[in-house]
Amino acid sequence: MITYPNKTAVKGAKLYIKQQTSDFHWGCGMTHRILNNSAYKKWFASKFTAADFHNELKWYYTEPTQGQENYTHPDAMLKFAHEHGIIVRGHTVLWDDVKYQQKWVRKLSPEKLLQAANKRVDSLVTRYKGRLVGWDVMNENLHHNFFEKRLGKNASAYFYNRVHNIDPDTTLYMNEFNTTEHVNDEWAPPEKYLRRLKKIQAYPGNSGMKMGIGLECHYGAEPIDLHYVRNSLTLLSQAGLPIWLTELDVKMDPTLENKAQLQVIYLEEILRESFCHAAVKAIVIWTGASIDGCDVMCMTNEKLENTPVGDLIDRLMEEWKTGNIEVVSDSKGISRVSVFNGRYEVTVVDPVTDVSSSAITFKVDKVSIPDGNVHLQVLG
């Protein structure tokens, strides 16, 4: 509502509304190949506000040989991201799948494994404390149990606690596959996901820990069961935690003649279904440029020219942001607009003096503006 200082409604005031930032993040997987490719850097920075490193933060990458840590690539990648306002997820501190453990890790006794894992946690999390938007602490701990088998049933909860004590202000995520993808996967349905999450939260010292829900979203070649996706996201949303789709892609049967067209159709269905859930705060496309490999899905070819997948994502990126808006207040000083959550700049032009007010900035979401109404005053 637009009023003068005496509370009289301003009829005919012009409002110029501009979205400065969005609360929703489009993200993409990133690899070290970006570091020496200026065109790739420009492409990435022009599109995305979030990133997930494919391998460069994983234990087998930073310490392939025991006692010889190397953070050269993730350091440089994080520097590039921060220089361009891109937030980065910490993927991943530990991984519960035995096949992704270094040979030297698999050979350790339980006592030595605990010492090595503690050292890994302390080294990685201390190095990047306060610089990441979240940590995947124990990747895929519903399907796998490498650490639980060797260190006890509370291994995951223990390591979440250790990460939290080092970096208490950063959100800690579970990250799992097939929670929304496949209705018949008995290891990671939403109900089991939430039970494990609550078990982690119930561990001594974890009650105040900031947590989030990470869903890998590697969809298969069959048509997506949107009903199951919808129900899964609705159930997971009840936890009241942010949900990130962390590694989204759609794998197609290579024998299909129309596989490219079907891939775009299935991808658009899952993107639209996911975006409409308020708890979903970000979608990370797992592979952007084919420079990083295009065995499942990518947005561009090697020349950074769009594939049909890239065209779709560009179109949705444009659709899911608020463009510049010009409106005029009615006789009651009211203007009604529909916008996406985010931060906005508004300028008001007095219809009598034709003088613009100073730009006003404010945030639009259910917390900042619970009733959806904003009151602006023209000094006149």
N, C-alpha and C positions, 0 to 999 in steps of 0.2 A: 504494500500500500504506500502511496506517495502523498505526503502532507506538507503543509507549511508549518512553521514553528507554532502557530496558533491552532494547530490541529485541523485546519481546513483542508479538505481533499483537493488535490491538484489534478484538474482535468486537462488532458492533452499533453502531459509531460512525456517527453521522449526518453526512452530507456535504451541504452546501448549495452548489451551484455556479451561478455567475452569469457570463454572458459580458459583458465590459465593452466590448470592441471586436472587430471582425472584420478579418481580413487581406484580405478581398475587398471591393472597393468597387463600389457602385452609383453611377453617375454620370449626368449629364444635360447636354445642351447648354444654354447660357445666353446670353441677349442683353441689351442695355442696357434693354429694356422692363421688366426686373425692378426697376429702380432706383426707379421711382415707383409701384410697385404693392405695397402692404404684404401683401395677401392672397397674391400670387404669391411674395413672399419667404418668407412663413410656410410655404406649401406646399412650396417647394423645400427649405428647410432641414429640414423634418420628414422628408424621404425620402432625401436624397442625401448622400453623403460625398465626392463628386468632381464636378468641373465642367469643361466644355470650352467656351470662348467661341466662338460661331458665327463672328463676323467681327471682333470688336472689337480683337483683337491683330494682325490682318493688316496688311501694309504699306499696302495701298490704303486702309485705314480710318484708320490713324494718321498717314499723310502723303499725302493725296490730291494736294496741291500741293507741289512740291519745296521743301524748307526750312521747311515749316510743319507741325510735328508737334503732335499733340493726343492726349494719353493720358487725358483726363477720364473717359471711359466705362470703360475697363479698370481704371483706378485705383479707381473707385468700386465696380465689380463685384468686384474682388479684395478690397477692404476688407470688403464684405458677406460674401463667402465665408469669409474668415479669421475673422471675428467669429462664424461658426457652425460652425467646425471643418471646413470643406469644402476639400479640396485641389483645386488648379487646374492643368490642363495648359496649356503655352504653345503655343497653336495660332494661327498658325504664324509662324516667323521669316521664311522665304522660301517662295515657291511656284513650282514649276518650269513651271507652265502659262502660256503667253504671254497667254492671254485674261484672266488675272487680274492683269496688270501695268498700272500706271497708264500713261496715254498718254505722260507725260513720261519714264517709265522705258524704254518701248519705243524711244524716240527716241535714247537715249544711245549713244555709242560704247562699245566694249568697255572702254576705259580709264576713261571716266566712269561706266560701269555698275559696275565694280569699286569705284570710290570711293564711289558712292552706296550700294551693297549693304553695304560695310564699315561705313559710317556707320549704316545701318539696324541691322545686327547689334549694333554697339557701343551704340547708344542704347537699343534694346529690352532686350537681355540685361543690360546694366549696371543698368538701372532696376529690373528684377525679379529680380536675382541672389539665389539662395537662397530665393525666395518661392514657387516653383512646383515641382510634383512632377516635371515633365518638359518638354522642349522638342521640338516638331516642327520640326526645323531646315530641311529642304528637303522640302516637301510634294509628294507624288506624283511623285518623281523617277524612277520606272520608266516611267510612261506619258508623261512630258513631259521636255523638256530645254532650256528657255529659257536657263538659265544655262550649261549645258554647251556649247551651240552658240555662245555669245558669249565665254565665258571659258575654255573648254577642258574636256576630259573629266574632270578632277579637281575641277570646281567644287564639287560637293556635298561631297566629302571635305574640301576646303579650308574651307568654311563650318562644317562640324561641328567642325573643329579650332579655328576662331576662337571659336565659341560655348563650346566646352570650356575654352579658355584663360581666358575671362571668368568662367564659372560651372562650375568643375570638379566640384562635388559633385552636380550635377543630372543626371538620366538624360536622354540624348538619343535621340530616336525617329526612325525612318523611319515614314512614315504613308502608306498606299497603299490603293487600292480594287481589287476583283476578285481579290485573292490567295486568298480563300476562297469568294468568291461565284460565280465563273463558271469552269468547267473549261476553256473554250475561249478564254479571254483569254490571248493569247500574250505580252503585255507584262509581266505581273506574277504569274506562278505562284510558288509557294513557293521553288522552286529558284532562280529569278532574283532573288527577294527576298533570299535568303541570300547569293547571290553579290555583290550590290551592298552588302549590309551588311558582308561581309568585306572588300570593296574599300575601304570607308570606314574600317574598323578598321585596314587595312594602310597607310593614308596616314601619312607621317612625323609623329610626335607624337600619333597617335591610339591607340596600343596600350593605354593604360590607361584609355581613355575608357569611362564608364558608358553602355551603350546599351540600348535596349528596342525591342520590335516593336509597331508601331501598325497596326491593321487597321481600315479604315473600316467594312466590313460593311454596305454598302448593297445589300440583297438585292432581287431583282426580283420580278416578278409570278408567275413560274413556281414550282412546288414546289422546295424547297431540296434540293440533292444532299448529304444528310448524310454519305454515304460520303466524298465529296470534302472536305467541311468537316473531318471527323474526320482524314483522312489529312494534310490541309494543316496543321492545328494540331499534329498529332504530329510532322511534319517540322520545323516552325518551332520547336517546343519543344526540339529537339535543340541549338539554339544556346545553351541555358542562360540565356536572357534573359527578363525579364518581358514578358508579352503583354497589351496593352490593346486591347479592342474599342472604338474611339474615336467612332464616329458611327452606331451601329446603327439601322437601320430596315428595314421590309419594304414595298416598293411594290406596290400591287395594281392589276390591270386594272380601271379604273372601270366597265367594261361588265358585269362579273360581278354577278349578283344577290346572291350570298352572299359578296361580297368582304370584309365585316367579319369574318365567321366564319372564313374562310380565312386572313385576316391574323393572327388570334390563334393559329390552329393552327400556321402556319408560324413565327411568332415564338416560340412556346413550344418548338418543336422546336430552333430554333437556339440559344435561351437555354440549354436543358438540355444540348445537345451541347457548347456552349462552356464552361459552368460546370464540367463534369466533367473538364476538362483542368487539371492543377495549375499549369501555367505561366500560365494566364489569371488575371490579378490584378484585373481590373476590366472592367465592361461599362458603356459610356456610351450611353444612349438619346439619339438626336440631337435630337429635339424632345419636350419634356415637355408644356407647356401650349399650347393652340391660340392663345394670345395671340401666340406666336412664329410662327404659321402652321402649317397642318395639311394641306399639300399631299400629304404622303406618309403620315405616321403621327404621332399624338400621344396622350398619356396622358389628357388632360382636354379638356373643352370650355371656352368662354370664361368660364364660371362656376366653373371649377376642379372640376367634377364629373367623375368618372371615365368614360372611354370603356371599351369592352371591353378595349382594350390596357392601360389603366390598372389595371383589375381583375386582369388576368393578372400584371402586374408587382408589384402589391401582394401577391398571393398567393405569388409566388416569393420576394419579399423576406422574407416571414414564414417560408416553408419553409426558406430557406437561412441561417437563423441559429439559434443554440442557445438555446432557452428556459431558464428557471430549472429546475434539476434538483435533486431530493432523492434520495439513495441511502443505503443502509446497508451497511456492510462485513460480509463473511462471516466464518467462523471463522478464516480465514487473514489477516484484516485487509484483504481485497481488495474493491474495488468497480470494476466495469467500466462505463464509459460511452463513448458515441460523440459527439464534438463536432466542430464546424467549427474550422478554424484561427483563432486570435485570442488575445486576452488575457482571462484569467479570474480571478475572485475566488472563493476557496473558504474556507468556514468549517466547522470540524469540531466536533461536540458529543460530549464524552466520555460513553459510555453509563453509566459508574459515577457520576460527579459531576453529570452533566447540565449541565456548564459548557462554554460555547462558547470555542473558541480565537480568537485574533486572526485577522482575515481575512488570507489569504495570496494574493498575486497572482503569476501566472506566465503565460508565453506558451506557446501550443501550436502547434507546427509541426515539420517534420522536422528543422530545425536545432536548435531549442531542446530538443526532446524526441525524439531520434532513434529511441529504442526504444518510444516511446509510453507509458512508465511514469513515474509520479510517486510519490515517497515522502514522506509527511507524518508528522509526529511529534506525538503528544498528550502534553503535559507531565504531565498527571494530578495 
